[in-house]
Amino acid sequence: MKWGGRARRGAVVPPEVASALGDRAREVLACAQDARSTAYVIATKTRLYAVRDSSVVLDRPWHMVDGGSWDDESRTLTVTWVDRAPAQRWVLEDFGTFPQVFRERVQASVVLADEVDLGAKRRARVVVRKDLATGALLGQTILGRGVRAADPGVREQTSAALARIREQVGLD
């Protein structure tokens, strides 16, 4: 049964996925199956889910997605998280518009972002994101590889940069 190609309102999902999501199944924009684990990856307007064996095994709001990369050749979606949780990798079968919906939802959560140069090729990003479920705006600091919050000057520089972008969107 081919079901993964249709996206947006009324996306078709397998019955076990609909059952696991309950009322949230009405919000599905795109759905695809991971070829390795047989989990289903689901994009809704406000959240990213993974369902395996009729159970929700991943439930994250879009503002917690740091980024994603799509490899068209291997059909692999790699997702990184703001809180530095381990990256997720899914090899998607019949992915339809899932990569585009994923990108759109992440972008919809970003209000304003800026990069902070910490010297010696070290970087951080400060971001004002929107919780797509509530509309609330929140600030995030995402440290680059090898950067620790305890490093000299990091907290001060990232705090100042975050304060600047928060002010630009009317949060302070």
N, CA, C and O of each residue as an XYZ file, in Angstrom:
688
protein
N       0.842     -1.178      0.000
C       0.000      0.000      0.000
C       0.886      1.238      0.000
O       1.696      1.422      0.909
N       0.742      2.067     -0.987
C       1.518      3.304     -1.050
C       0.713      4.400     -0.378
O      -0.412      4.698     -0.780
N       1.308      5.004      0.660
C       0.582      6.020      1.410
C       1.417      7.257      1.648
O       0.862      8.297      2.003
N       2.737      7.193      1.469
C       3.616      8.265      1.904
C       3.705      9.453      0.978
O       4.287     10.468      1.360
N       3.159      9.379     -0.220
C       3.342     10.445     -1.169
C       2.496     11.674     -0.923
O       2.893     12.772     -1.315
N       1.353     11.534     -0.293
C       0.483     12.685     -0.100
C       0.868     13.395      1.186
O       1.122     12.761      2.210
N       0.906     14.703      1.119
C       1.263     15.495      2.300
C       0.276     16.630      2.463
O      -0.649     16.794      1.668
N       0.485     17.399      3.495
C      -0.363     18.517      3.879
C      -1.620     17.994      4.545
O      -1.689     16.829      4.935
N      -2.583     18.837      4.667
C      -3.783     18.464      5.422
C      -4.347     17.141      4.904
O      -4.495     16.927      3.701
N      -4.650     16.278      5.844
C      -5.242     15.013      5.481
C      -4.236     13.995      4.969
O      -4.618     13.067      4.256
N      -2.936     14.145      5.318
C      -1.950     13.164      4.891
C      -2.390     11.787      5.378
O      -2.891     11.639      6.492
N      -2.198     10.806      4.541
C      -2.601      9.448      4.876
C      -1.532      8.824      5.764
O      -0.344      8.871      5.445
N      -1.958      8.244      6.874
C      -1.041      7.553      7.777
C      -1.585      6.154      8.034
O      -2.797      5.940      8.017
N      -0.683      5.202      8.274
C      -1.132      3.848      8.589
C      -1.977      3.836      9.861
O      -1.783      4.679     10.737
N      -2.903      2.901      9.972
C      -3.789      2.851     11.146
C      -3.049      2.789     12.483
O      -3.492      3.401     13.455
N      -1.920      2.053     12.553
C      -1.198      1.946     13.829
C      -0.570      3.277     14.226
O      -0.413      3.557     15.415
N      -0.211      4.099     13.242
C       0.334      5.424     13.521
C      -0.786      6.343     13.997
O      -0.635      7.070     14.979
N      -1.904      6.300     13.291
C      -3.057      7.120     13.687
C      -3.496      6.764     15.101
O      -3.828      7.644     15.894
N      -3.495      5.498     15.408
C      -3.890      5.058     16.751
C      -2.912      5.571     17.809
O      -3.333      6.031     18.871
N      -1.616      5.494     17.527
C      -0.610      5.961     18.490
C      -0.698      7.465     18.699
O      -0.496      7.952     19.811
N      -1.003      8.210     17.627
C      -1.067      9.667     17.736
C      -2.389     10.170     18.289
O      -2.457     11.287     18.802
N      -3.431      9.373     18.195
C      -4.740      9.809     18.686
C      -5.226     11.023     17.926
O      -5.154     11.057     16.698
N      -5.728     12.034     18.650
C      -6.251     13.250     18.019
C      -5.190     14.002     17.219
O      -5.520     14.742     16.291
N      -3.918     13.817     17.573
C      -2.835     14.505     16.864
C      -2.718     14.037     15.411
O      -2.104     14.726     14.596
N      -3.290     12.891     15.075
C      -3.215     12.357     13.707
C      -3.892     13.293     12.709
O      -3.550     13.281     11.526
N      -4.842     14.100     13.166
C      -5.517     15.049     12.266
C      -4.585     16.168     11.820
O      -4.855     16.835     10.821
N      -3.486     16.383     12.551
C      -2.550     17.466     12.259
C      -1.404     17.044     11.341
O      -0.541     17.866     11.031
N      -1.373     15.787     10.901
C      -0.250     15.279     10.114
C      -0.151     16.001      8.776
O      -1.118     16.080      8.018
N       1.054     16.531      8.502
C       1.347     17.170      7.229
C       2.096     16.234      6.292
O       1.911     16.279      5.076
N       2.953     15.376      6.871
C       3.732     14.426      6.071
C       4.119     13.244      6.948
O       4.268     13.375      8.163
N       4.277     12.102      6.316
C       4.603     10.875      7.030
C       5.456     10.005      6.107
O       5.172      9.892      4.915
N       6.498      9.394      6.664
C       7.355      8.492      5.891
C       7.852      7.401      6.822
O       7.905      7.583      8.039
N       8.216      6.264      6.242
C       8.696      5.148      7.055
C      10.209      5.029      6.952
O      10.788      5.169      5.874
N      10.844      4.766      8.104
C      12.281      4.524      8.147
C      12.537      3.092      7.696
O      11.967      2.152      8.251
N      13.391      2.924      6.695
C      13.662      1.604      6.130
C      14.420      0.704      7.096
O      14.326     -0.520      7.001
N      15.170      1.292      8.023
C      15.984      0.482      8.929
C      15.206     -0.009     10.140
O      15.296     -1.183     10.499
N      14.453      0.865     10.765
C      13.790      0.500     12.022
C      12.307      0.226     11.854
O      11.658     -0.261     12.780
N      11.773      0.526     10.704
C      10.338      0.465     10.392
C       9.513      1.477     11.181
O       8.284      1.417     11.174
N      10.187      2.412     11.866
C       9.450      3.484     12.537
C       8.872      4.409     11.472
O       9.407      4.507     10.367
N       7.802      5.070     11.801
C       7.224      6.091     10.940
C       7.623      7.445     11.507
O       7.537      7.674     12.713
N       8.055      8.331     10.635
C       8.430      9.684     11.029
C       7.298     10.587     10.563
O       6.893     10.545      9.401
N       6.793     11.399     11.479
C       5.594     12.185     11.214
C       5.865     13.656     11.493
O       6.390     14.020     12.544
N       5.494     14.493     10.526
C       5.588     15.941     10.704
C       4.177     16.485     10.849
O       3.321     16.254      9.995
N       3.940     17.211     11.940
C       2.673     17.918     12.109
C       2.991     19.418     12.106
O       4.154     19.814     12.022
N       1.981     20.215     12.196
C       2.189     21.664     12.194
C       3.073     22.103     13.362
O       3.847     23.051     13.230
N       2.963     21.423     14.502
C       3.653     21.882     15.700
C       4.755     20.965     16.222
O       5.559     21.389     17.052
N       4.813     19.698     15.747
C       5.736     18.737     16.343
C       6.257     17.737     15.320
O       5.686     17.540     14.247
N       7.375     17.112     15.706
C       7.955     16.009     14.956
C       7.821     14.754     15.816
O       8.198     14.748     16.987
N       7.284     13.706     15.226
C       7.072     12.450     15.949
C       7.761     11.301     15.231
O       8.030     11.365     14.032
N       8.036     10.258     15.986
C       8.387      8.964     15.414
C       7.534      7.946     16.153
O       7.405      7.990     17.376
N       6.956      7.029     15.389
C       6.103      5.988     15.952
C       6.655      4.639     15.515
O       6.881      4.404     14.328
N       6.869      3.757     16.483
C       7.332      2.407     16.202
C       6.492      1.432     17.025
O       6.248      1.647     18.212
N       6.063      0.376     16.378
C       5.264     -0.659     17.059
C       4.075     -0.051     17.803
O       3.799     -0.406     18.950
N       3.384      0.859     17.142
C       2.181      1.507     17.670
C       2.431      2.375     18.906
O       1.495      2.697     19.639
N       3.699      2.757     19.138
C       4.023      3.627     20.267
C       4.793      4.847     19.776
O       5.618      4.747     18.868
N       4.517      5.997     20.382
C       5.264      7.210     20.072
C       6.622      7.092     20.770
O       6.693      7.014     21.996
N       7.703      7.081     19.970
C       9.053      6.942     20.524
C       9.843      8.250     20.434
O      10.927      8.364     21.006
N       9.298      9.234     19.717
C       9.911     10.556     19.639
C       8.788     11.566     19.532
O       7.873     11.407     18.724
N       8.857     12.597     20.344
C       7.849     13.658     20.348
C       8.578     14.944     20.710
O       8.828     15.217     21.884
N       8.921     15.744     19.679
C       9.683     16.958     19.908
C       9.026     18.127     19.180
O       8.583     17.974     18.042
N       8.958     19.291     19.824
C       8.450     20.482     19.126
C       9.485     20.964     18.107
O      10.683     20.727     18.267
N       9.015     21.634     17.071
C       9.905     22.096     16.009
C      10.979     23.047     16.514
O      12.079     23.069     15.962
N      10.693     23.834     17.548
C      11.715     24.774     18.026
C      12.891     24.080     18.705
O      13.881     24.734     19.032
N      12.805     22.792     18.918
C      13.927     22.043     19.488
C      14.804     21.412     18.409
O      15.848     20.836     18.713
N      14.382     21.520     17.153
C      15.200     21.029     16.042
C      16.245     22.092     15.723
O      15.898     23.217     15.364
N      17.508     21.742     15.851
C      18.576     22.677     15.492
C      18.724     22.738     13.980
O      18.874     23.817     13.407
N      18.682     21.599     13.349
C      18.821     21.572     11.901
C      18.593     20.188     11.364
O      18.416     19.223     12.108
N      18.604     20.115     10.061
C      18.441     18.831      9.401
C      19.172     18.847      8.080
O      19.363     19.897      7.466
N      19.574     17.671      7.655
C      20.175     17.564      6.331
C      19.531     16.380      5.619
O      19.252     15.343      6.220
N      19.308     16.564      4.338
C      18.674     15.544      3.516
C      19.673     15.114      2.449
O      20.193     15.946      1.706
N      19.938     13.810      2.375
C      20.778     13.247      1.328
C      19.851     12.520      0.369
O      19.332     11.448      0.679
N      19.649     13.117     -0.798
C      18.699     12.580     -1.770
C      19.117     11.205     -2.268
O      18.271     10.342     -2.500
N      20.414     11.001     -2.432
C      20.901      9.724     -2.961
C      20.610      8.570     -2.009
O      20.126      7.520     -2.432
N      20.900      8.760     -0.733
C      20.675      7.679      0.239
C      19.307      7.773      0.909
O      18.937      6.899      1.693
N      18.553      8.837      0.600
C      17.231      9.087      1.188
C      17.323      9.200      2.722
O      16.430      8.756      3.443
N      18.415      9.799      3.196
C      18.651      9.886      4.632
C      18.390     11.294      5.147
O      18.938     12.272      4.638
N      17.544     11.375      6.165
C      17.294     12.619      6.877
C      18.029     12.534      8.209
O      17.811     11.611      8.993
N      18.899     13.505      8.453
C      19.625     13.590      9.722
C      19.135     14.826     10.449
O      19.121     15.921      9.885
N      18.732     14.655     11.698
C      18.183     15.746     12.487
C      19.069     15.974     13.706
O      19.404     15.035     14.428
N      19.447     17.243     13.927
C      20.194     17.605     15.125
C      19.296     18.460     16.012
O      18.366     19.115     15.541
N      19.595     18.436     17.299
C      18.724     19.047     18.297
C      19.413     20.192     19.014
O      20.628     20.173     19.216
N      18.637     21.180     19.394
C      19.128     22.340     20.136
C      19.757     21.912     21.458
O      20.769     22.478     21.872
N      19.179     20.935     22.113
C      19.667     20.511     23.429
C      20.810     19.496     23.351
O      21.184     18.887     24.354
N      21.356     19.325     22.147
C      22.477     18.411     21.908
C      22.151     16.949     22.179
O      23.054     16.148     22.422
N      20.874     16.593     22.140
C      20.498     15.183     22.207
C      21.123     14.496     20.989
O      21.404     15.158     19.990
N      21.342     13.197     21.056
C      21.942     12.511     19.908
C      21.129     12.749     18.622
O      19.898     12.763     18.635
N      21.851     12.932     17.534
C      21.201     13.151     16.238
C      20.358     11.928     15.864
O      20.694     10.795     16.210
N      19.285     12.177     15.167
C      18.431     11.106     14.642
C      18.735     10.963     13.161
O      18.936     11.957     12.463
N      18.770      9.726     12.683
C      18.951      9.463     11.250
C      17.888      8.480     10.808
O      17.704      7.409     11.387
N      17.198      8.886      9.760
C      16.185      8.017      9.189
C      16.434      7.869      7.695
O      16.702      8.853      7.005
N      16.344      6.636      7.195
C      16.390      6.367      5.763
C      14.937      6.207      5.347
O      14.295      5.208      5.672
N      14.424      7.195      4.629
C      12.986      7.274      4.389
C      12.562      6.617      3.084
O      13.116      6.878      2.017
N      11.558      5.754      3.209
C      10.935      5.130      2.043
C       9.714      5.962      1.664
O       9.066      6.547      2.531
N       9.404      6.015      0.386
C       8.213      6.742     -0.082
C       8.065      8.066      0.662
O       7.019      8.348      1.246
N       9.112      8.865      0.634
C       9.164     10.064      1.473
C       8.298     11.206      0.980
O       8.019     12.135      1.737
N       7.865     11.160     -0.274
C       6.996     12.206     -0.792
C       7.562     13.595     -0.546
O       8.687     13.888     -0.951
N       6.801     14.442      0.106
C       7.253     15.810      0.388
C       7.814     15.969      1.800
O       7.990     17.091      2.276
N       8.094     14.846      2.473
C       8.557     14.935      3.859
C       9.760     15.870      4.022
O       9.739     16.709      4.922
N      10.810     15.766      3.190
C      11.953     16.682      3.384
C      11.560     18.155      3.278
O      12.059     18.985      4.038
N      10.680     18.479      2.351
C      10.256     19.872      2.200
C       9.418     20.330      3.388
O       9.583     21.450      3.870
N       8.533     19.479      3.855
C       7.705     19.825      5.012
C       8.586     19.995      6.244
O       8.388     20.917      7.035
N       9.557     19.102      6.402
C      10.495     19.205      7.529
C      11.178     20.577      7.506
O      11.203     21.283      8.515
N      11.721     20.938      6.366
C      12.431     22.221      6.230
C      11.495     23.396      6.521
O      11.862     24.332      7.232
N      10.305     23.335      5.973
C       9.334     24.414      6.172
C       8.981     24.592      7.646
O       8.901     25.720      8.130
N       8.772     23.504      8.352
C       8.399     23.587      9.771
C       9.546     24.133     10.613
O       9.312     24.946     11.507
N      10.775     23.709     10.351
C      11.916     24.246     11.098
C      12.034     25.737     10.839
O      12.187     26.524     11.773
N      11.961     26.130      9.562
C      12.068     27.547      9.225
C      10.932     28.363      9.843
O      11.142     29.508     10.243
N       9.748     27.791      9.923
C       8.610     28.500     10.515
C       8.850     28.809     11.986
O       8.280     29.763     12.518
N       9.680     28.021     12.646
C       9.931     28.250     14.070
C      11.023     29.284     14.319
O      11.156     29.772     15.442
N      11.802     29.628     13.305
C      12.897     30.594     13.469
C      12.384     31.998     13.178
O      11.904     32.285     12.082
N      12.495     32.865     14.177
C      12.079     34.254     14.017
C      13.275     35.109     13.618
O      13.189     35.893     12.673
N      14.387     34.964     14.328
C      15.588     35.741     14.055
C      16.784     34.970     14.597
O      16.710     34.371     15.670
N      17.889     34.987     13.850
C      19.098     34.278     14.284
C      20.315     35.125     13.967
O      20.308     35.933     13.038
N      21.362     34.926     14.757
C      22.615     35.617     14.520
C      23.761     34.710     14.950
O      23.629     33.928     15.891
N      24.879     34.822     14.254
C      26.059     34.047     14.607
C      26.973     34.905     15.466
O      27.109     36.107     15.240
N      27.596     34.278     16.452
C      28.503     34.962     17.361
C      29.907     34.410     17.119
O      30.143     33.212     17.272
N      30.832     35.285     16.744
C      32.224     34.897     16.538
C      32.920     34.969     17.887
O      33.046     36.043     18.474
N      33.369     33.827     18.370
C      34.015     33.757     19.678
C      35.537     33.748     19.571
O      36.229     33.555     20.571
N      36.058     33.956     18.372
C      37.502     33.948     18.150
C      38.046     32.548     18.016
O      37.399     31.575     18.404
N      39.247     32.451     17.459
C      39.934     31.160     17.286
C      39.038     30.131     16.583
O      39.017     28.956     16.951
N      38.304     30.592     15.571
C      37.421     29.734     14.763
C      36.306     29.067     15.574
O      35.771     28.033     15.174
N      35.965     29.662     16.704
C      34.868     29.142     17.533
C      33.647     30.011     17.302
O      33.750     31.231     17.166
N      32.497     29.371     17.261
C      31.264     30.086     16.956
C      30.128     29.582     17.840
O      30.155     28.486     18.400
N      29.136     30.449     17.925
C      27.868     30.098     18.578
C      26.772     30.775     17.764
O      27.043     31.692     16.988
N      25.550     30.326     17.943
C      24.402     30.983     17.326
C      23.421     31.343     18.423
O      23.229     30.597     19.383
N      22.804     32.504     18.260
C      21.707     32.892     19.139
C      20.477     32.997     18.252
O      20.535     33.518     17.138
N      19.376     32.497     18.763
C      18.175     32.378     17.943
C      16.950     32.721     18.772
O      16.841     32.307     19.925
N      16.032     33.474     18.191
C      14.703     33.626     18.772
C      13.814     32.696     17.955
O      13.721     32.815     16.733
N      13.165     31.773     18.649
C      12.321     30.776     17.998
C      10.892     30.924     18.498
O      10.630     31.468     19.571
N       9.991     30.426     17.688
C       8.578     30.424     18.053
C       8.145     29.001     18.371
O       8.401     28.074     17.602
N       7.489     28.842     19.511
C       6.826     27.575     19.813
C       5.579     27.564     18.936
O       4.647     28.333     19.172
N       5.556     26.701     17.932
C       4.470     26.708     16.962
C       3.134     26.257     17.548
O       2.092     26.453     16.922
N       3.148     25.665     18.725
C       1.899     25.260     19.374
C       1.258     26.421     20.120
O       0.034     26.555     20.138
N       2.095     27.267     20.739
C       1.556     28.337     21.588
C       1.774     29.731     21.019
O       1.099     30.680     21.418
N       2.717     29.857     20.087
C       3.067     31.169     19.557
C       4.062     31.919     20.427
O       4.479     33.021     20.073
N       4.450     31.340     21.558
C       5.402     31.991     22.459
C       6.771     32.083     21.800
O       7.193     31.164     21.098
N       7.462     33.195     22.029
C       8.813     33.380     21.528
C       9.807     33.059     22.632
O       9.588     33.393     23.796
N      10.904     32.406     22.256
C      11.912     32.061     23.243
C      13.295     32.196     22.643
O      13.485     32.018     21.440
N      14.261     32.514     23.495
C      15.641     32.669     23.051
C      16.421     31.392     23.263
O      16.223     30.672     24.242
N      17.320     31.124     22.315
C      18.167     29.935     22.411
C      19.602     30.324     22.082
O      19.853     31.161     21.215
N      20.536     29.701     22.790
C      21.950     29.831     22.487
C      22.455     28.449     22.129
O      22.318     27.505     22.907
N      23.041     28.335     20.947
C      23.526     27.047     20.457
C      25.030     27.177     20.244
O      25.491     27.892     19.354
N      25.774     26.478     21.072
C      27.226     26.560     21.017
C      27.764     25.673     19.908
O      27.278     24.562     19.697
N      28.770     26.169     19.205
C      29.400     25.405     18.134
C      30.251     24.279     18.690
O      30.465     24.164     19.897
N      30.723     23.463     17.782
C      31.559     22.319     18.145
C      32.792     22.797     18.915
O      33.487     23.722     18.495
N      33.040     22.156     20.029
C      34.216     22.474     20.830
C      34.074     23.673     21.740
O      35.014     24.022     22.454
N      32.913     24.312     21.729
C      32.696     25.487     22.582
C      31.921     25.051     23.821
O      30.924     24.335     23.728
N      32.393     25.493     24.969
C      31.698     25.199     26.226
C      31.235     26.497     26.859
O      31.908     27.522     26.754
N      30.106     26.453     27.505
C      29.573     27.653     28.155
C      30.529     28.181     29.209
O      30.547     29.382     29.477
N      31.327     27.305     29.815
C      32.255     27.707     30.867
C      33.532     28.341     30.322
O      34.327     28.876     31.095
N      33.745     28.293     29.006
C      34.935     28.912     28.419
C      34.911     30.417     28.689
O      33.837     31.017     28.709
N      36.077     31.039     28.899
C      36.141     32.474     29.185
C      35.452     33.305     28.100
O      35.718     33.151     26.908
N      34.565     34.181     28.546
C      33.886     35.120     27.658
C      32.684     34.586     26.901
O      31.932     35.371     26.325
N      32.480     33.280     26.883
C      31.385     32.703     26.086
C      30.026     33.163     26.603
O      29.197     33.633     25.824
N      29.793     33.035     27.881
C      28.483     33.448     28.431
C      28.216     34.931     28.182
O      27.113     35.317     27.797
N      29.216     35.737     28.401
C      29.042     37.181     28.235
C      28.720     37.541     26.776
O      27.796     38.309     26.507
N      29.484     36.985     25.853
C      29.272     37.309     24.430
C      27.941     36.772     23.909
O      27.233     37.466     23.179
N      27.604     35.553     24.278
C      26.340     34.994     23.782
C      25.147     35.653     24.455
O      24.110     35.846     23.820
N      25.274     35.998     25.721
C      24.176     36.694     26.414
C      23.917     38.057     25.787
O      22.765     38.446     25.593
N      24.981     38.780     25.472
C      24.838     40.105     24.851
C      24.203     39.971     23.464
O      23.331     40.762     23.106
N      24.629     38.990     22.694
C      24.074     38.786     21.348
C      22.602     38.380     21.421
O      21.786     38.851     20.628
N      22.268     37.516     22.362
C      20.871     37.099     22.513
C      20.010     38.276     22.955
O      18.883     38.429     22.483
N      20.526     39.102     23.850
C      19.776     40.287     24.287
C      19.498     41.217     23.101
O      18.413     41.792     23.005
N      20.475     41.365     22.197
C      20.291     42.220     21.014
C      19.172     41.697     20.111
O      18.319     42.468     19.671
N      19.173     40.400     19.836
C      18.126     39.906     18.919
C      16.768     39.820     19.608
O      15.732     39.970     18.961
N      16.770     39.580     20.913
C      15.489     39.606     21.648
C      14.873     41.004     21.571
O      13.664     41.156     21.392
N      15.721     42.010     21.708
C      15.244     43.392     21.622
C      14.690     43.696     20.218
O      13.689     44.401     20.086
N      15.332     43.170     19.188
C      14.902     43.403     17.814
C      13.507     42.851     17.520
O      12.797     43.359     16.653
N      13.126     41.801     18.255
C      11.784     41.242     18.045
C      10.802     41.675     19.137
O       9.681     41.172     19.214
N      11.243     42.620     19.982
C      10.346     43.186     20.992
C      10.200     42.362     22.251
O       9.207     42.506     22.965
N      11.167     41.495     22.548
C      11.061     40.692     23.766
C      11.614     41.393     24.995
O      11.261     41.030     26.117
N      12.459     42.375     24.814
C      13.019     43.065     25.992
C      12.680     44.533     25.954
O      13.061     45.279     26.856
